[in-house]
Amino acid sequence: MPEVDLHEARVRQQAIGAKLRHMFDEVVNEPVPQEFLDILRQADERRGGDA
């Protein structure tokens, strides 16, 4: 089994992390659909509104 260069492994890990952040930043910044917000509101009301 070849010895892993720790620096190379960190660089690869950082590159993967950067790509994942780029992909998911777009999703995180999307607005939440009103229908989903309504479902959450109804669930909160059913359990007494304490969040």
C-alpha distances in whole Angstrom, upper triangle without the diagonal:
4,7,9,12,15,18,16,15,19,20,19,20,23,24,23,26,28,28,28,31,33,33,34,37,39,39,40,42,44,47,47,50,53,53,50,51,54,52,51,54,56,53,54,58,57,56,58,57,55,52
4,6,9,12,15,13,13,16,18,17,18,21,22,22,24,26,26,27,30,31,32,33,35,37,38,39,41,43,46,47,49,53,53,50,51,54,53,51,55,56,54,54,58,58,56,59,57,55,52
4,6,9,12,11,11,14,16,15,17,20,20,21,23,25,26,27,29,31,31,32,34,37,37,38,40,42,46,46,49,52,52,49,51,54,52,50,54,55,53,53,57,57,55,58,56,54,50
4,6,9,8,7,10,12,12,13,16,17,17,19,21,22,23,25,27,28,29,31,33,34,34,37,39,42,43,45,49,49,46,47,51,49,47,50,52,50,50,54,54,52,55,53,51,47
4,6,5,6,9,10,11,12,14,16,17,18,20,21,23,24,26,27,29,30,33,34,34,36,38,42,43,45,49,49,46,47,51,50,48,51,53,51,51,55,55,53,55,53,51,48
4,5,5,6,9,10,10,12,14,15,16,18,20,21,22,24,26,27,28,31,32,32,34,36,40,40,43,47,47,44,45,48,47,45,48,50,48,48,52,52,50,52,50,48,44
4,5,5,6,9,10,11,12,14,15,16,19,20,21,23,24,26,27,29,31,31,33,35,39,40,43,46,47,44,45,48,47,45,48,50,48,48,52,53,51,53,50,48,45
4,5,5,6,9,10,11,12,14,15,17,18,20,21,23,24,26,28,29,30,32,34,38,39,41,45,46,43,44,47,46,45,48,50,48,48,52,52,51,53,50,49,45
4,5,5,6,9,10,11,12,14,15,16,18,20,21,22,24,26,27,28,30,32,36,36,39,43,43,40,41,45,43,42,45,47,45,45,49,49,48,50,47,46,42
4,5,5,6,9,10,10,12,14,15,16,18,20,21,22,25,26,26,28,30,34,35,38,41,42,39,40,43,42,40,43,45,43,43,47,48,46,48,45,43,40
4,5,5,6,9,10,11,12,14,15,17,19,20,21,23,25,25,27,29,33,34,37,41,42,39,40,43,42,40,43,46,44,44,48,49,47,49,46,45,41
4,5,5,6,9,10,11,12,14,15,17,18,20,22,23,24,26,28,32,33,35,39,40,37,38,42,41,39,42,44,42,43,46,47,46,48,45,44,40
4,5,5,6,9,10,11,12,14,15,16,18,20,21,22,24,26,30,30,33,37,37,34,35,39,38,36,39,41,39,40,43,44,42,44,42,40,37
4,5,5,6,9,10,10,12,14,15,16,19,20,20,22,25,28,29,32,36,37,34,35,38,37,35,38,41,39,39,43,44,42,44,41,40,36
4,5,5,6,9,10,11,12,14,15,17,19,20,21,24,27,29,32,35,36,33,34,38,37,36,39,41,40,40,43,44,43,45,42,41,37
4,5,5,6,9,10,11,12,14,16,17,18,20,22,26,27,29,33,34,31,32,36,35,33,36,39,37,37,41,42,41,43,40,39,35
4,5,5,6,9,10,10,12,15,15,16,18,20,23,25,27,31,32,29,30,33,33,31,34,36,35,35,38,39,38,40,37,36,32
4,5,5,6,9,10,10,13,15,15,16,19,22,24,27,30,32,29,30,34,33,31,34,37,36,36,39,40,39,41,38,37,33
4,5,5,6,9,10,11,13,14,16,18,21,23,26,29,30,28,29,33,32,31,34,36,35,35,39,40,39,41,38,37,34
4,5,5,6,8,10,11,12,14,16,19,21,23,27,28,25,26,30,29,28,31,33,31,32,36,36,36,38,35,34,30
4,5,5,6,9,10,10,12,14,18,19,22,25,27,24,25,28,28,26,29,32,31,31,34,35,35,36,33,32,29
4,6,5,7,9,10,11,13,17,19,22,25,27,24,25,29,29,28,30,33,32,32,36,37,36,38,35,34,31
4,6,6,7,9,11,12,16,17,20,23,24,22,23,27,27,26,29,31,30,31,34,35,35,37,34,34,30
4,5,5,6,9,10,13,15,17,21,22,19,20,24,24,22,25,28,27,27,30,32,31,33,30,30,26
4,5,5,6,9,12,14,17,20,22,20,20,24,24,23,25,28,27,27,31,32,32,33,30,30,26
4,6,5,7,10,13,15,19,20,19,19,23,23,22,25,27,27,28,31,32,32,33,30,31,27
4,5,5,9,10,12,16,17,15,16,20,20,19,22,24,24,24,27,29,29,30,28,28,24
4,6,8,9,13,16,17,15,15,19,19,18,20,23,22,22,26,27,27,28,25,25,22
4,6,9,12,15,17,16,15,19,20,19,21,24,24,24,26,28,28,29,26,26,23
4,7,9,12,14,13,13,17,18,17,19,22,22,23,25,27,28,29,26,26,23
4,6,9,12,11,10,14,15,15,16,19,20,20,22,24,25,26,23,24,21
4,6,8,7,7,10,11,11,13,15,16,17,19,21,22,23,20,21,18
4,5,5,7,9,10,11,13,15,16,17,19,20,22,23,21,22,20
4,5,5,6,9,10,10,12,14,15,16,18,20,21,18,21,19
4,5,5,6,9,10,11,13,14,15,17,19,20,18,21,19
4,5,5,6,9,10,11,12,14,15,17,19,17,18,17
4,5,5,6,9,10,11,12,14,16,17,14,16,14
4,5,5,6,9,10,10,12,14,15,13,16,15
4,5,5,6,9,10,11,13,14,13,15,14
4,5,5,6,9,10,11,12,10,12,11
4,5,5,6,9,10,11,8,11,10
4,5,5,6,9,10,9,12,12
4,5,5,6,9,8,10,10
4,5,5,6,5,7,7
4,6,5,5,8,10
4,6,7,10,12
4,6,7,9
4,6,9
4,6
4
